Amino acid sequence: MAFTGALVFLIVWSFNYWNSKDILSSLLKSLTLAMSILPEEIPVAFTTFMALGAWRLMKLGILVKQMKTVETLGSATVICTDKTGTLTENKMDLARLYTLTSNKIVDPKDNLNPEEKELVLWSSLASEPNPFDPMEMALHATYKKLFPNANPKEFRLVHDFPLEGNPPMMTHIYEDNNGKRFIAAKGAPEALIEVSKLTSLEKEHLNDTLKTLSSNGYRLLGVGSSSYSGVSLPKKQQELSFTFKGIIAFYDPPKKDIQNVIESFYSAGISVKIITGDSTATTSAIAKQIGIRDNEKNITGEALMKMDNESLKTCVMETTLFTRMFPEAKLKIINALKENQQVVAMTGDGVNDGPALKAAHIGIAMGKKGSEIAKQAASLILLEDDLSKMVDAIAMGRKIYTNLKKAIQYIISIHIPIILTVFIPLALGWKFPNIFSPIHIIFLEIIMGPTCSIIYENEPMEKNTMQLAPRKLSTTFFNWSELSISIVQGLTITAGTLSVYLYAIESRLDEATTRTMVFTVLISANIFLTLINRSFYYSIWTTLKYKNVLVPTSS
């Protein structure tokens, strides 16, 4: 457009100078036309739509950190969500206990035998002294109920192995006042089974118990103890020899409205995938409860890491549940989806979610329970940790994109008659070659800016917005059919203005009257064009009912 404007500027300047021999007057008129050719409203519209979109999202409880995310939201094709705290309440009620000695599953509210109480004791020792994790808080609360007279100062934490490994576990080492060591560990049951001394029969009992508990959607922890008495501790906690104490099961119920949220994503053509560190059985049970489709298709992080690139690209498209995941596996999933031309939204709250959040097109951190690293890596933050807000955010993104297209289509359409109405009479040597003076063009520019930037931005979301499939990454902003509509609209308005121009000449009207008539037609056409372009799908009779405070026809 800049090159076209420069070329037309030189042509018009030459024409006017040839006719008038007045270099300043011809320069002013040619600059006026060049100004009308350049659609400077487009960057204004982009900036205004994105800024106001971010403001509207903030009012919904969504903090946007990167402005481009506002528009990208509308094109999301896949949402990868963690389970705990996003799909579930993150309450972690202690639901069941299992010890190897009794080989039975019990309710912690019942009368517990000494071994079951001891299981709670060791799990509490393996937790942080000042817990913030909901599971550890539940363990400490149960421990205090069972041992109300316990003195926490009789044990001193002397060393801890942080949560690590695949599957993960953590270990705390204590000493009492006599220097005696107490070593407690907890983590994924598979991790504790692997490092514990167990018979084949005991492993069989444990596997049966894990299947039973997982099928009910419980989140499981294995608990173990060790009596290591060496002078120096091993470098890795897995090198210690543990006694398997038992399994603790927590129930984290699904959020009340989460099934409707998931269904809203599906209705909008967005795939939902769960990426979690939990076991496959537990995740599958929750997925069934909340209506996740194809919940039988799952894979673990360990199996995923062994795949070659082509197999991985196929796997991530076909798989719904990704379990026992760790940072490297999560990142591979996101990158593989992107290679499949998917627009990926990823939710996360932990430190280990950082790389995947950064890699996703739309990284979504939780405002309340999210770590600082997750918030820094994400492009937007859900202030209330409410996934339902993502439905609103995607709808807002789609609305912004659609309204922005309406604005750009309007800009293209209205520039055509301005350019041609100025250029054709001059080029063809009509009676009044300079039909518009600079003040008229400037007036039109003043009208076009607010129209495209404010009126269209304020347009409501159309009722079919969330029923349409997400647009593909390869989709251009305008296709030929849409551009052709703008061109036809522009040429139609041009025909109207030039017809009135010729009618005025035929009627022997003076230049001022002719200019007034042509300008009035162009302004009127501007109004009708604004109303017609309010929807790509519905007629003007429908859009007249749209509620827009800036359009007086709205009801």
Salt bridges, closest charged atoms under 4 A:
GLU41 OE1 - HIS415 NE2 3.65
GLU71 OE2 - ARG471 NH2 2.03
ASP107 OD2 - ARG96 NH1 3.59
GLU118 OE2 - LYS245 NZ 2.98
GLU128 OE2 - HIS172 NE2 3.71
GLU136 OE2 - LYS186 NZ 3.05
GLU164 OE1 - LYS236 NZ 3.94
GLU175 OE1 - ARG156 NH2 3.33
GLU190 OE1 - ARG324 NH2 2.88
GLU263 OE2 - ARG293 NH2 3.08
ASP278 OD2 - LYS83 NZ 2.79
ASP278 OD1 - ARG219 NE 2.74
ASP349 OD2 - LYS369 NZ 1.86
ASP353 OD1 - LYS330 NZ 2.55
GLU384 OE1 - LYS368 NZ 3.09
GLU457 OE1 - ARG56 NH2 2.74
GLU459 OE1 - ARG534 NE 2.86
GLU462 OE2 - LYS406 NZ 3.16
GLU482 OE2 - LYS405 NZ 2.77
GLU511 OE2 - ARG515 NH2 2.83
